[in-house]
């Protein structure tokens, strides 16, 4: 008599393993964010012109946008832990190159390799989804996502003081050591999750190349948009190229038997709404992320505070705490009330906070409170959207679905940052370094008004996992 052996369930995941994932997310978030607040210092030390500085500021985001869908797809296919550990080894190498880089080319190479870290989040969600029941998975996903956001705030706060007290090399080295150590902990403590699809499945390399070209073109287009008047031919060429690459990618994904991103997944209302919501919310948040430090540093007549890097870090500290707390709160709120309630609350909070900053920014506490509320709202929204998306699709689709959310996040941050930069540039008189107060007001108002209509798209799945 022949008996059929039941498949072995994966070993349960304990708090220590989830804690290691959270520590990895915190370290990666810190490493991701050290360049933005130290661009003036890097310009001086490396002799960068504005165009070189702009490239340095976006190269990590470009790489992240490319790697994330691939990492999510490979995680679904081969197992999240295996791909995560190898990906973070690449990130550790990139951080080491950035820390040792004596010039711009090597620093750019380090940033390209570091950009792989953005793919760590969907892989973390694949692992959590494989080992935890739905309720605990939502809280764990919220915690990991919140710590990544909080790590970004920590990096922004600490990078300047570390670079000034030690050197620019240490602002890369310290979080890189943390990334390497937490990756080893994940490798040791996290059980290996089984592959979601057979290893014989072919990789959609044509789709990957076309998607990479589409995302690179889109990010470059967004980066050059504020200077459209100076380079109209380049902008027009990029628009044509974007249309051609995007159309070719859609055509390829419809034909191949195993596409990198199944367009039927993107066509689901829950997925495309979550992507649009994430883009709009991150656009509003990133506008504040760009404008608030500029306002604190500004030395205008009647506006600005003329603060240094350390003082600005203290003003932004409540925002870092709020962003870190938002992850677990978002996961708990999504589990108890559903993502629609959490996202709606976050959207209203963010819109009102941005409009508050537009109306009241004459005192430091105005700016600190407004920025903290924006950070809290952003964390709540993005965490709830990632959590609901990760647990509302089939287990084998978790990596790809959440990678779409993260790509939307990257694009939202690029657009918001470019919007803030364009407004300040346009409002700075020739020969002056002081932007008019109206630019800050306009930026906060626009961000608030753009975010508020997202309420109409909050009809996302509220509970449960797709059976």
N, C-alpha and C positions, 0 to 999 in steps of 0.2 A: 504494500500500500504506500502510495507516494503522498507526502504532505507538502503543502505549499507554505513556505516560510514568509511571514508578514514582514514588510519592510521595516527596518529599524528606524525608530524615530531619532532625530538628532538630539544630542544631550542638551539638557536645559541650560539656559544662560543665566548666570548669577549676577548679583549687583556689581561684583568686582569687574566682570567683563564689560558690562554696560558703562561702568565708571571709566574703564580704560578707553572705550570709544569716546566718551565725553571729554576726557583729557586730550585725546588726539584731536578732536574737533576744536577745542580751545587753543591748542598749540598751532594748528593749521590756520585758524582764523587770525591769530596774532601775527604769524609770518606773512599772511596775505596782505596785511594792512600797513606794514611799516614804511612803504615807499611814499604813499600819499602825503602824510604830514611832514615829510622830510625832503620834499622835492627842492625847496630853496637851498637847503644845505648840500644836496647832491649836485645841484647846478653849479654851486661855487667850487666844490671839491673836484668835480670831474670836468669843469669848463664847458657845461652844456649850454646850448642855445635853447630858445623856447620850443623849437620843433623837436629837438632831441629829448627835452623834458617831457613833451606830450607823448612821444612814443614810449618812453620809459613808464609813463603813468598808465598806459592801456595795454601793454604787451601781455601782462599776466592775465587780464580779463579776456583777451583774445584767445590765449591758449586754453583758459578754463572753459570758454564757450565751445572750443573744439573737442576737448578731451571728455567733457561731461557726458554727452550722449553715448560715446564709445565706451566709457567706463561703466555706465549704467547697463548697456547692452551686454557687455562682457560679464558683468556681475550676475545678471540674470542667467547667463548661459553657463558659466564655469564655476559659479560660487562667489559670493561677495567677499569673504575673508581672503581668499587666495589673491584676487585681483587687487583688493585694498592694500594688502601688505606690499605687493610689488609696486603699486602706484606710489605709495608713500616713500618707498626707497628712492624712487626717482625724485620726489620732492625734497628729500634730505640731501641728495646730491646737488639739486638746484640751489638749496639754501646755502650749502657749503661753497659753491661757486660764487654766489652773490656776496657771501661774507669775505671771500678772499680776492674778489675782483678788483684789479687796480685801475680799470678803465671801463668806458661805456660798453664796448662790444661784449666783454665777458660778463658784465652786470646784466645786459640784455639776455645773454644765454642763460644765466642763472634764473632770471625771471620767467623765461620760457619754460624751463624745467619745473619751476615752482608752480606754474599755472595748473599743473596736473592735480594740485590739491583740491580744486573745486569739484573734481570727480569723486572725492572721498565721501561726500555726503550721501549721494544715492547708493553707494556701496555700503555705507553704514546702515542705511535703511533696509537694504536687501538682507544683511546679516540679522538685524533686529527682527525683521518680519519672519525670518526662517526659524527663530528660536524662542519667540515669545508669543503668548496668546494675544488676541487683538487688543484687549484693554490695556495690558502692560506695554504692548508695542507702541501704542499711541503716546503714552507718557514718555517712554524711552526715546522715541523719535523726536518728540518735543524737546526733551532735555538735550539731546545731541545737537539738534538744530539751533537751540538757544545758546549753547556754549560756543558754537561756531561764530554766531553773531557777536556774542560777548567777547570772544577772543579777538575779533576784529576791532572792537572798541578798546580793548586792553592794548593791542598793538599800536593803535593810533595815539593813545595817551602816553605810552612808554617809549615809543621810538625816538622822539625828540630829545627827552632828557638822557636816554642811554647814549645816543649819538653825541650829544654835547659833553657828557661826563666821561665817556670812554672813547668811542669812535664810531663811525658809520658801520664799520665791520661788525661790531658787537650787536648792533640792532638786528642784523640777520643771523648772527651766530647763536644767540641765546634761544630764540624760538626754534631754530633748527635742531639744537640739542634736545629740546622738549619734544619736537616731532619724532626724532629718532627713538627717544626713550619710550614714548607712549606707543609707537608702532610695535616695539618689542613686547610691550605689555599686552597689546591686542593679540599679537601672534601667540603669546603664551597662554592667555586667559580665555580667549574667545574660541568656542568650538568651531570646527570647520563645517560650513553649511553645504549641503549637497548641491551639485549642479542642477540648474533648472531646466536645461535642455541638453540633448545629447551632444557630446563633444564633436561628433562628426558633422554638425551643422556648419555650412559654409558661411564665411564672413562676407558681408556685403561691402566689398572694398570700393566699387564704383559709387555706391550711395554715400559712403563715408567721405570720399574725396570731394564729391559735389556738395555735400552738407558743409564740409570744412571750408570750401571756397565761398559758399553762400554766407556763412557766419562771419568769416574774415572780411568779406566785402561790406557786409552790413555794419560791422563795428567801425571799419575805416570810414564809411559814409557818414556815420553818426559823429565820429571824431572830427571830420572835416566840415560838417554842416555849418558851424558857426563862422567859418571863413569862406562861405560859398561865393561871396562877391569877388574874392581875390583869386579863386580857382574854379570858375564856372565850367570850363572844359573837363577838368578832372572830375568834378562832381557829376556832370552829365555822363561821363564814361562809366563811373562807378554805378550809377543808376541803371544803365543799360546792362552792365555786367551782372548786377544783382538780379535783374529780371531773367536773364538768360540762365544763370546758374540755378536759381530757384525753380524755374520751369523744368530744367533738365533733371534736377533732383526728384521732383514730384513724379516725373515720367518714369524714372528708373525705379523708384520705390513702389510704384504701382505694378511693375512687371516682375521684379525678382521674387522668387519663392520665399525667401527669408530676409525681409528688409531690415536695415539697421534700426529704423523707426517705422513701425507699422502706422500708416496714415489713418487707418481706421481707429487707432487709439487716440490720435490727435483730434479726430473728428467727433469724439464723444463730448457731449456738452459739459460734463464734469471736468474734463481735462482742459478743453480750450478756455473755458471760463476761468479755471484756476490759473492758467498761463497769463491771460489778459489781466486778471486781478493782481497777480504777482508783479507784472510789468508796471502797472499803474501805481501800485503802492510803493514799489521800490523807486520809481521815478520821483514821487513826492518826498520820500525819505532821503534820497541821495541829494536832492536839491538843498535840503536843510543841512545835510552832512557837509556839503561844500560851502554854503553861505555862512553858517554859524561861526566856524573858526576865522573866516575872513572878516566877519563883523567884529569879533573879539580882538583881532589884530589891527583893525582899521583905526586910523588917526585923523578922522574927518572933523570938520567944524560942526559940532552938534550931534554927531553920531560916531559910534565906535568907541573902543576902550583902550587901545594901545597896549594890550597885554602881550607878554612874552610866551614862549612855548610851554614853560612849566605852569604858568598861571592859567593858560588856556586849557591845559590838561586837567587842572583842578575843577574848572567850570564844567568841563565835559564829563567829569567823573560820575555824576548822577545818571547821565545817559548810559554810561557803560554798565552800571549796576542794573538799570532798568532793562537794557537789552539782554543781559545775562538771565535775569529773572523771567523775562517774557517767554523763553522757550518752554520751561516746565509748566508755567501758567497756561500757555497756549495749548500744550498737550493735554493737561488736566481739563481745561475748559472745553476743548474739542470732544473729549471723552464724555463729559457730563452734559453739555448743552448742545453739542453739534458744531460743526465748522461754520455754518451760516451765522449763528449768533456771535461767535468769537470774531469772525472777519468783519461783520457789520459793526460791532463795537469798536474794533480797531480802526476801521475806515473813518468813522465819525470822530473818534479821538484824534486821529492824525490830521484830518481836515481842520478841526477846530484849533488844534495846537499850532498849525502852520498859519492860520489866520490870526491867532493870538500873537504870534511872533511878528507878523506884519504890522499889527496895531500897537504892540507894546514891546519895545526893545531898547528902552533908554536906561534900564537898570540891569546889572549883571544877573540878578535873580530871575528877571523876565526871560533872559536867554537860556539860563540853565534849566529852568522849569519847562519852558517850551521844547527845548531839545530833548530833555528826558522823556517827555510825553510822546514825542515823535518816535524816539527809539523804542519805547514800550509798545506803541501801537504797531510799528513795523515788525517787531519780533512776534507779537501776538498773531498778526495776519499771516506772515510768511510761514510760521510754525504750523498754524492751523491748516493752511492750504497744503503744505507738504505732508502733514500727518494724514489728512483726509484722503489725499491722492494716493499715498503709499498704501493705505489700508482699504481702499475702495476698488482696487484693481486685482487681477489675479496675481498670485505670488510670483509667477515668472515674468510679470510685467513691471514689478516694483521699481527696478533700477531705471528703465527707460522712462517711465511715467514721471518719476521724481527728477530725472535729469532735465526733462522739458521745463519743469518749474524753475530749476536752477539756471538754465539758459535764459529764461524770461527775467530772472533776477539780475543777471549780469547785464542784459540789454537795458533794463530799467535804470540801473546805476550809471551806465554810460550816458544815457540820454539826460538824466537828471543832472549829472555833473557838467555835461556840456551846456545845458541850459543855464545853470548858474554862472559858469565861466563866460558865456556869451553876454549875459546881462551885465556883469561887472565890467567886461571889456568895453561894451558900448557906452557905459555910463562913466568911464574914466576919461577926463579931458586930456588932450594932447599935452605932453610934458608933465603930467601929474601922475601920482601913484595912488591917489585917493578916489575911490568910486563914489558916486552920488548916493545919498541915502535912498533915493527913489528906486535904485536898482535892487536893493535888498527887499524893500516893500513889494515891488513887482514880483520878484522871485518867490517870496513866501505866498503871496496871493495866488499866483498862477499854480503853484504846487498844490495849494489847498483846494482850488477850484477843479483842478484836474483829478485829484484823488476822490472827491466827493461823489461823482457819478458812478464810482465803482459799486455803490450800494445796489444798483440795479442788476449787478451780475453776481450777487451773493447767493444765488440759488444753487448752492453746491450740495453734494450728498452730506447729510448730517450725521448719520450713524452707520455702523455696520461695515462688513467686508463683503465684497462680491463673492457669492458662493461658487 
